[in-house]
Amino acid sequence: MSSEQRTALQSLRCKECATEYPTEALYVCEQCFGPLEACYDFSGFDPSEAKRKIQAGSNGIWRYSDFLPISGRPDSPLEPGLTPLIRADRLAAALDLPPDCEIWIKNDAANPTHSFKDRVVAVALARARELGFSTVACASTGNLANSVAANAAAVGLESFVFVPSDLEEQKLLATAIYGTTLVGVKGTYDDVNRLCTELAEEQNWAFVNVNLRPYYAEGSKTLAYETVEQLGWTLPDRVVCPIASGSLFTKISRGFSEWLELGLVSGELPRFNGAQAAGCAPVAIAYAEGWDYCRPVKPDTIAKSLAIGTPADGPYALDLARRSNGGIDSVSDDQIRAGIRLLAETTGIFTETAGGVTVAVLRELAERGEIGPGERVVVYITGEGLKTLDAAREGFEIHEIEPNLASFADRVPARVAIAN
């Protein structure tokens, strides 16, 4: 850790009954069993000084360390963040959106292990080291497994990674390569998470998304901070974001809200539109039915990184969507594949299935006429397409020819006509 030991972290607080707890490896309220979250003391905050410090900071998420549950700026060699925010005019045109409507793609596949999970893991591991843990672990649908294994290796911590045994091969390989102990569990992610919750009571390990979850989740706020910076210290009008547990969705909102409250940015909270796969859509179903809770579902979708049948933050995601005048939609596997292709063909960004879900929901919003003239929309792409190659296998063809002009003219005439 850095020698600068300043932190605004004050306590952990129950999101349901507001009972406060010390900043230890705790995650559930002893009074009502509600989830705990990090709380800060920003008294004496100076927006001008904070902005200057941010802009003079590192080229990653530690530039925001004063807003995170850590002391100073960590010395991790795999600092994530400051991923590209790209204006996608060709995508907007393909969706027949008004010409003055802005679509921006926040491409978090540009992180060290090619997903947004590097943000939350970096914060969790920094906090784990502060608390004296030497072993880290997680329950994962793939991207988190990659990130925990890589980041643990980078800072010299032992790691155990638990995943459903039927996970995509690319994600298994991209986890095992870092020397972690990789455990495939015969069951769904919810089975894996249940096992890890039990193990957290037995082992002196830092489970990043169990006993360190209040700190881990805070890493997602940095996506909001970067969006504000990259848009010239302004807010978007609408956010489109995937929903698995609901934590990413709600923490991006918290990031915007914090900076609004502290005077670093002005305006109103954007509309929040959540995206789920129809084969695992407990939050979208609850939204459509008008429920305040999510009924568990058994996942059956190609979007395995979003396949959480019992989303821990589902009720909070529902509240955010309604409070911000947004919404939560679900899309089919075919729509997900089409979303992957649409994004690639209009922006040059190859996303995994979670991004296909998000783009497909963006298309739904456009077709329903919900995105109006002059709107600025930020779409969050959370992972790299090379991690879910099977989902893209049917999306292209190869024109195989002999090595001569005649064969080229015979086999590829339609493409030549299009190019000319």
LUMVO-237867 format. One line per field, with one value per residue (C-alpha): residue number from 0; residue in one letter; x, y, z. Coordinates in Angstrom, 1 decimal. Example, Ala and Ser with C-alpha at 12.3 -4.5 7.8 and 13.67 -1.06 7.14 Angstrom:
BEGIN
i: 0, 1;
aa: a, s;
X: 12.3, 13.7;
Y: -4.5, -1.1;
Z: 7.8, 7.1;
***
This chain:
BEGIN
i: 0, 1, 2, 3, 4, 5, 6, 7, 8, 9, 10, 11, 12, 13, 14, 15, 16, 17, 18, 19, 20, 21, 22, 23, 24, 25, 26, 27, 28, 29, 30, 31, 32, 33, 34, 35, 36, 37, 38, 39, 40, 41, 42, 43, 44, 45, 46, 47, 48, 49, 50, 51, 52, 53, 54, 55, 56, 57, 58, 59, 60, 61, 62, 63, 64, 65, 66, 67, 68, 69, 70, 71, 72, 73, 74, 75, 76, 77, 78, 79, 80, 81, 82, 83, 84, 85, 86, 87, 88, 89, 90, 91, 92, 93, 94, 95, 96, 97, 98, 99, 100, 101, 102, 103, 104, 105, 106, 107, 108, 109, 110, 111, 112, 113, 114, 115, 116, 117, 118, 119, 120, 121, 122, 123, 124, 125, 126, 127, 128, 129, 130, 131, 132, 133, 134, 135, 136, 137, 138, 139, 140, 141, 142, 143, 144, 145, 146, 147, 148, 149, 150, 151, 152, 153, 154, 155, 156, 157, 158, 159, 160, 161, 162, 163, 164, 165, 166, 167, 168, 169, 170, 171, 172, 173, 174, 175, 176, 177, 178, 179, 180, 181, 182, 183, 184, 185, 186, 187, 188, 189, 190, 191, 192, 193, 194, 195, 196, 197, 198, 199, 200, 201, 202, 203, 204, 205, 206, 207, 208, 209, 210, 211, 212, 213, 214, 215, 216, 217, 218, 219, 220, 221, 222, 223, 224, 225, 226, 227, 228, 229, 230, 231, 232, 233, 234, 235, 236, 237, 238, 239, 240, 241, 242, 243, 244, 245, 246, 247, 248, 249, 250, 251, 252, 253, 254, 255, 256, 257, 258, 259, 260, 261, 262, 263, 264, 265, 266, 267, 268, 269, 270, 271, 272, 273, 274, 275, 276, 277, 278, 279, 280, 281, 282, 283, 284, 285, 286, 287, 288, 289, 290, 291, 292, 293, 294, 295, 296, 297, 298, 299, 300, 301, 302, 303, 304, 305, 306, 307, 308, 309, 310, 311, 312, 313, 314, 315, 316, 317, 318, 319, 320, 321, 322, 323, 324, 325, 326, 327, 328, 329, 330, 331, 332, 333, 334, 335, 336, 337, 338, 339, 340, 341, 342, 343, 344, 345, 346, 347, 348, 349, 350, 351, 352, 353, 354, 355, 356, 357, 358, 359, 360, 361, 362, 363, 364, 365, 366, 367, 368, 369, 370, 371, 372, 373, 374, 375, 376, 377, 378, 379, 380, 381, 382, 383, 384, 385, 386, 387, 388, 389, 390, 391, 392, 393, 394, 395, 396, 397, 398, 399, 400, 401, 402, 403, 404, 405, 406, 407, 408, 409, 410, 411, 412, 413, 414, 415, 416, 417, 418, 419;
aa: m, s, s, e, q, r, t, a, l, q, s, l, r, c, k, e, c, a, t, e, y, p, t, e, a, l, y, v, c, e, q, c, f, g, p, l, e, a, c, y, d, f, s, g, f, d, p, s, e, a, k, r, k, i, q, a, g, s, n, g, i, w, r, y, s, d, f, l, p, i, s, g, r, p, d, s, p, l, e, p, g, l, t, p, l, i, r, a, d, r, l, a, a, a, l, d, l, p, p, d, c, e, i, w, i, k, n, d, a, a, n, p, t, h, s, f, k, d, r, v, v, a, v, a, l, a, r, a, r, e, l, g, f, s, t, v, a, c, a, s, t, g, n, l, a, n, s, v, a, a, n, a, a, a, v, g, l, e, s, f, v, f, v, p, s, d, l, e, e, q, k, l, l, a, t, a, i, y, g, t, t, l, v, g, v, k, g, t, y, d, d, v, n, r, l, c, t, e, l, a, e, e, q, n, w, a, f, v, n, v, n, l, r, p, y, y, a, e, g, s, k, t, l, a, y, e, t, v, e, q, l, g, w, t, l, p, d, r, v, v, c, p, i, a, s, g, s, l, f, t, k, i, s, r, g, f, s, e, w, l, e, l, g, l, v, s, g, e, l, p, r, f, n, g, a, q, a, a, g, c, a, p, v, a, i, a, y, a, e, g, w, d, y, c, r, p, v, k, p, d, t, i, a, k, s, l, a, i, g, t, p, a, d, g, p, y, a, l, d, l, a, r, r, s, n, g, g, i, d, s, v, s, d, d, q, i, r, a, g, i, r, l, l, a, e, t, t, g, i, f, t, e, t, a, g, g, v, t, v, a, v, l, r, e, l, a, e, r, g, e, i, g, p, g, e, r, v, v, v, y, i, t, g, e, g, l, k, t, l, d, a, a, r, e, g, f, e, i, h, e, i, e, p, n, l, a, s, f, a, d, r, v, p, a, r, v, a, i, a, n;
X: 0.0, 0.9, 2.4, -0.5, -3.0, -6.1, -9.6, -13.1, -14.4, -16.4, -18.4, -20.5, -24.2, -27.2, -29.1, -32.4, -32.3, -29.3, -27.5, -23.8, -20.8, -17.0, -15.1, -14.1, -14.8, -18.6, -21.4, -24.8, -26.7, -27.0, -30.3, -32.3, -30.0, -29.9, -26.8, -24.1, -22.6, -19.6, -20.4, -18.1, -17.5, -16.8, -17.0, -14.7, -14.9, -13.6, -14.9, -12.2, -9.3, -10.8, -11.1, -7.5, -6.3, -8.3, -6.9, -3.4, -3.8, -3.0, -4.2, -6.7, -9.2, -6.8, -7.3, -10.6, -9.1, -10.6, -14.0, -13.2, -13.0, -9.2, -6.4, -4.3, -3.4, -2.5, 0.7, -1.1, 0.6, -2.7, -4.5, -7.7, -9.8, -9.8, -11.2, -12.4, -15.7, -16.5, -19.2, -21.0, -22.7, -22.9, -24.7, -27.1, -27.8, -28.3, -31.0, -32.7, -32.3, -32.7, -29.5, -28.9, -29.1, -25.7, -24.8, -21.6, -20.1, -18.1, -15.8, -14.7, -13.2, -10.1, -9.2, -6.3, -8.3, -10.8, -13.9, -15.2, -14.6, -11.0, -12.4, -14.2, -11.5, -8.8, -10.7, -11.5, -7.9, -6.6, -9.0, -8.1, -4.5, -5.3, -7.3, -4.4, -5.7, -3.2, -5.8, -8.5, -11.4, -14.7, -17.8, -17.9, -19.6, -16.3, -15.1, -14.6, -12.7, -10.3, -9.8, -9.3, -6.8, -4.8, -4.8, -4.0, -1.0, 0.1, 0.3, 1.4, -1.8, -3.1, -6.4, -9.3, -11.8, -15.2, -17.2, -20.1, -18.4, -20.1, -18.5, -17.2, -13.8, -12.2, -13.0, -11.7, -8.4, -8.1, -8.5, -6.3, -3.3, -2.6, -1.9, -5.1, -6.9, -9.8, -12.8, -15.7, -19.0, -21.7, -24.5, -25.6, -23.9, -26.4, -25.2, -21.6, -22.4, -24.1, -21.1, -18.8, -20.9, -20.6, -16.8, -16.4, -17.6, -15.0, -11.9, -9.9, -10.1, -11.2, -14.1, -14.3, -18.0, -19.1, -17.4, -15.7, -18.7, -19.4, -15.9, -15.8, -19.1, -17.7, -15.3, -18.2, -18.7, -15.5, -17.4, -19.7, -16.7, -14.9, -18.1, -18.5, -14.8, -14.9, -18.1, -16.4, -17.6, -21.3, -23.9, -25.5, -29.3, -29.7, -27.6, -28.1, -26.4, -26.5, -28.0, -26.7, -26.8, -27.9, -24.8, -23.1, -26.4, -27.0, -23.4, -23.0, -26.0, -24.4, -21.2, -23.2, -25.2, -22.1, -20.6, -23.9, -24.2, -20.5, -20.8, -18.4, -21.1, -24.5, -27.7, -30.1, -29.5, -29.8, -32.5, -31.4, -32.3, -31.3, -30.7, -31.2, -31.3, -34.7, -33.3, -32.4, -34.5, -35.7, -35.3, -37.0, -39.9, -40.3, -40.2, -42.9, -45.1, -44.8, -43.2, -40.8, -39.0, -37.5, -38.6, -35.7, -35.4, -33.2, -30.8, -31.0, -29.2, -26.0, -25.3, -23.7, -22.0, -25.5, -27.0, -27.8, -31.2, -31.3, -29.9, -28.8, -29.4, -32.5, -34.9, -32.5, -32.2, -36.0, -36.2, -33.5, -35.2, -38.5, -37.1, -35.1, -38.0, -36.0, -36.8, -35.6, -36.0, -35.0, -34.0, -33.7, -30.5, -31.1, -31.4, -28.2, -26.3, -27.7, -26.6, -23.0, -22.9, -24.6, -22.1, -19.1, -20.3, -21.0, -18.2, -15.5, -16.0, -16.4, -18.3, -19.1, -22.8, -23.4, -22.7, -24.9, -27.7, -27.1, -27.0, -30.1, -32.0, -30.7, -32.3, -35.6, -35.6, -34.9, -37.6, -40.2, -39.3, -38.1, -34.9, -35.8, -34.1, -31.0, -30.6, -27.1, -27.0, -24.1, -24.1, -21.8, -20.0, -18.6, -16.5, -14.5, -16.0, -13.1, -14.4, -17.6, -16.6, -19.3, -22.0, -20.5, -19.7, -22.8, -22.5, -20.2, -19.1, -15.7, -15.4, -12.9, -11.1, -8.2, -5.2, -6.1, -8.2, -10.7, -11.6, -11.9, -14.3, -16.3, -16.7, -16.8, -18.7, -21.4, -18.9, -17.0, -20.2, -20.9, -17.4, -17.6;
Y: 0.0, 3.6, 5.5, 7.9, 6.4, 8.6, 7.2, 8.5, 5.1, 5.4, 2.2, -0.5, 0.1, -2.2, -1.1, -2.2, -1.1, 1.2, -0.6, 0.3, -2.1, -1.8, -1.9, -5.5, -8.6, -8.5, -8.5, -9.2, -7.5, -9.4, -7.6, -8.1, -10.1, -7.2, -6.5, -4.2, -1.3, 1.0, 4.5, 7.5, 10.8, 13.5, 16.4, 19.2, 18.1, 20.7, 20.0, 22.1, 20.4, 17.0, 17.6, 18.8, 15.7, 13.4, 14.9, 14.7, 11.1, 7.8, 6.5, 4.2, 3.8, 4.8, 8.4, 8.0, 6.4, 9.1, 7.8, 4.1, 2.0, 1.8, 3.7, 5.6, 4.3, 0.6, -0.6, -3.3, -3.7, -4.4, -1.1, -1.2, 1.7, 4.7, 2.4, 4.0, 5.9, 5.9, 7.9, 5.4, 7.4, 4.4, 2.4, 5.2, 5.5, 1.7, 2.0, 4.9, 7.2, 11.0, 12.6, 14.7, 11.6, 10.6, 6.9, 6.3, 2.9, 2.5, -0.4, -2.1, -5.0, -2.9, -3.7, -6.1, -9.3, -7.9, -7.2, -4.7, -7.3, -6.0, -2.8, -4.6, -7.2, -4.5, -2.7, -6.0, -7.2, -3.9, -4.1, -7.8, -6.9, -4.1, -6.6, -9.0, -11.8, -14.0, -16.0, -14.7, -16.6, -16.1, -17.6, -16.7, -17.1, -16.5, -13.0, -12.7, -15.9, -14.5, -11.3, -12.9, -15.4, -12.7, -10.1, -12.5, -13.7, -10.1, -9.3, -12.7, -13.9, -17.5, -17.9, -20.3, -19.8, -21.6, -21.8, -23.8, -26.8, -26.2, -22.7, -21.6, -23.2, -19.9, -18.6, -21.7, -21.5, -17.8, -18.5, -21.6, -20.1, -17.8, -20.8, -20.5, -23.5, -23.8, -25.7, -26.7, -27.2, -29.3, -26.9, -23.3, -20.1, -20.0, -23.4, -22.2, -19.0, -21.0, -23.2, -20.2, -18.6, -21.8, -21.9, -18.3, -19.4, -22.2, -20.7, -17.6, -16.5, -13.2, -14.2, -11.0, -11.3, -12.8, -11.5, -8.7, -7.8, -4.3, -3.2, -5.2, -3.7, -0.2, -0.7, -0.4, 3.2, 4.1, 3.4, 6.4, 8.6, 7.9, 8.5, 11.9, 12.8, 11.5, 13.5, 16.7, 16.6, 16.2, 13.5, 11.3, 11.4, 7.6, 4.5, 1.0, -1.6, -5.4, -6.9, -10.1, -9.6, -6.0, -4.7, -3.1, -1.4, 0.2, 1.1, 3.1, 5.0, 5.5, 6.9, 9.5, 10.3, 10.8, 13.2, 15.1, 15.4, 16.5, 19.1, 17.6, 17.5, 19.1, 17.9, 15.0, 11.3, 9.6, 7.2, 3.7, 0.9, -2.6, -5.5, -9.2, -12.4, -13.9, -17.3, -15.7, -12.6, -12.5, -8.8, -8.0, -10.3, -8.6, -5.2, -6.2, -7.7, -4.7, -6.7, -5.3, -8.6, -11.2, -14.8, -17.2, -18.7, -21.5, -20.1, -21.3, -18.8, -18.3, -15.2, -17.2, -14.2, -12.8, -16.2, -15.4, -16.8, -15.2, -11.7, -10.3, -6.6, -7.3, -5.3, -2.3, -2.5, -2.5, 0.6, 2.4, 1.6, 3.0, 5.9, 7.1, 6.6, 3.9, 0.3, -3.3, -5.5, -9.0, -10.4, -13.8, -15.7, -14.9, -11.2, -11.5, -12.9, -10.2, -7.6, -8.9, -8.6, -5.2, -3.7, -5.3, -4.2, -0.6, 0.1, -2.4, -3.6, -7.4, -8.0, -11.2, -12.3, -9.8, -6.9, -8.6, -8.4, -4.7, -3.8, -5.9, -4.0, -0.7, -1.8, -2.6, 0.9, 2.5, 0.5, 1.5, 5.1, 5.6, 7.3, 10.9, 13.6, 15.1, 12.3, 11.3, 7.5, 5.6, 1.9, -0.2, -3.1, -5.3, -8.0, -9.2, -11.3, -13.7, -15.1, -16.4, -17.4, -20.1, -17.4, -15.8, -19.0, -18.8, -15.1, -15.2, -17.2, -17.8, -17.5, -20.2, -19.9, -21.1, -18.9, -17.3, -14.4, -16.6, -18.3, -15.0, -13.6, -16.8, -17.2, -13.6, -11.5, -10.2, -8.8, -7.1, -5.4, -4.2, -2.9, -0.9;
Z: 0.0, -0.4, 2.6, 2.4, 4.8, 4.4, 4.0, 4.2, 5.0, 8.2, 8.8, 7.2, 7.3, 6.7, 3.6, 5.3, 9.0, 9.0, 11.8, 11.7, 11.9, 12.0, 8.7, 8.9, 6.8, 7.3, 4.8, 6.5, 9.2, 12.5, 13.2, 10.0, 7.7, 5.3, 3.1, 4.4, 2.3, 2.8, 4.3, 4.1, 5.9, 3.4, 5.8, 4.8, 1.2, -1.4, -4.9, -6.6, -4.7, -5.3, -9.1, -9.2, -7.3, -9.6, -12.8, -11.4, -10.4, -11.9, -15.3, -13.7, -10.8, -8.1, -9.2, -7.3, -4.2, -1.9, -2.8, -2.3, 0.9, 1.0, 2.7, 0.1, -3.4, -3.7, -5.4, -7.5, -10.9, -12.7, -12.1, -14.2, -15.4, -17.8, -20.4, -23.7, -24.0, -27.7, -29.6, -31.7, -34.5, -36.9, -34.3, -33.6, -37.4, -37.6, -34.9, -36.8, -33.8, -34.2, -35.7, -32.6, -30.3, -28.9, -28.3, -26.3, -25.7, -22.5, -23.4, -20.2, -22.1, -22.2, -18.6, -17.8, -17.9, -20.3, -18.1, -15.6, -12.9, -12.7, -11.0, -8.2, -7.7, -7.4, -4.6, -2.9, -2.9, -1.7, 1.2, 1.8, 2.1, 4.6, 6.7, 6.7, 4.5, 2.6, 0.6, -1.7, -3.3, -5.2, -6.7, -10.3, -13.7, -15.4, -15.6, -11.9, -11.9, -14.5, -12.5, -9.1, -10.4, -12.3, -9.6, -6.8, -8.9, -9.5, -5.8, -4.5, -2.8, -2.8, -4.6, -4.9, -7.6, -7.7, -10.9, -12.5, -14.1, -17.5, -17.9, -21.3, -22.0, -22.8, -19.4, -17.7, -19.5, -18.9, -15.1, -14.7, -16.5, -13.5, -11.2, -9.1, -7.5, -9.9, -8.6, -10.9, -9.1, -10.6, -10.4, -11.2, -10.1, -7.2, -6.0, -6.3, -4.3, -1.6, -1.2, -1.0, 1.6, 3.7, 3.1, 4.2, 7.7, 7.7, 6.1, 6.9, 3.3, 1.8, -0.5, -2.6, -3.4, 0.0, 3.2, 1.3, -0.8, 0.8, -0.4, -3.6, -4.9, -4.5, -7.4, -9.8, -8.9, -10.8, -14.1, -13.2, -12.2, -15.5, -17.5, -15.9, -16.6, -20.2, -20.9, -19.8, -16.2, -17.3, -16.9, -19.5, -19.9, -19.9, -19.0, -20.4, -18.3, -17.9, -14.7, -13.1, -9.3, -9.8, -8.0, -11.1, -12.1, -8.6, -7.9, -11.1, -9.9, -6.5, -8.2, -10.1, -6.9, -4.8, -7.2, -7.5, -3.7, -3.4, -6.1, -8.5, -11.2, -11.6, -13.1, -12.5, -12.1, -15.6, -16.5, -15.8, -18.2, -17.1, -19.5, -18.8, -20.9, -21.2, -20.0, -16.7, -16.1, -12.5, -12.3, -15.7, -14.8, -11.4, -13.1, -15.7, -13.0, -10.7, -7.9, -5.3, -5.0, -7.4, -7.7, -8.2, -11.7, -13.1, -15.7, -19.3, -21.5, -23.5, -21.4, -18.6, -17.1, -16.3, -15.2, -11.6, -10.7, -7.2, -7.7, -4.3, -5.4, -7.5, -5.3, -5.3, -9.1, -9.4, -7.2, -9.2, -12.6, -11.3, -9.4, -12.4, -14.9, -16.7, -17.0, -17.2, -20.3, -21.3, -24.7, -26.3, -27.1, -30.8, -30.0, -27.9, -30.9, -33.1, -30.6, -30.6, -34.4, -34.5, -32.1, -34.0, -37.4, -36.4, -33.8, -34.3, -30.7, -30.1, -26.9, -25.0, -24.5, -21.7, -24.1, -26.7, -24.1, -23.5, -27.1, -27.8, -25.1, -26.6, -29.9, -28.1, -26.6, -30.0, -31.7, -29.0, -29.5, -25.9, -26.8, -27.8, -29.7, -28.1, -25.6, -24.6, -23.9, -22.3, -23.0, -20.7, -22.4, -19.6, -21.3, -24.3, -27.1, -27.2, -23.9, -25.5, -29.0, -29.3, -29.3, -32.4, -34.4, -36.6, -37.3, -40.3, -43.4, -45.0, -48.7, -49.5, -52.9, -55.0, -55.1, -58.5, -59.8, -61.6, -58.3, -56.6, -59.3, -59.2, -55.5, -54.1, -56.8, -54.4, -51.9, -54.7, -55.9, -52.4, -51.9, -55.2;
***
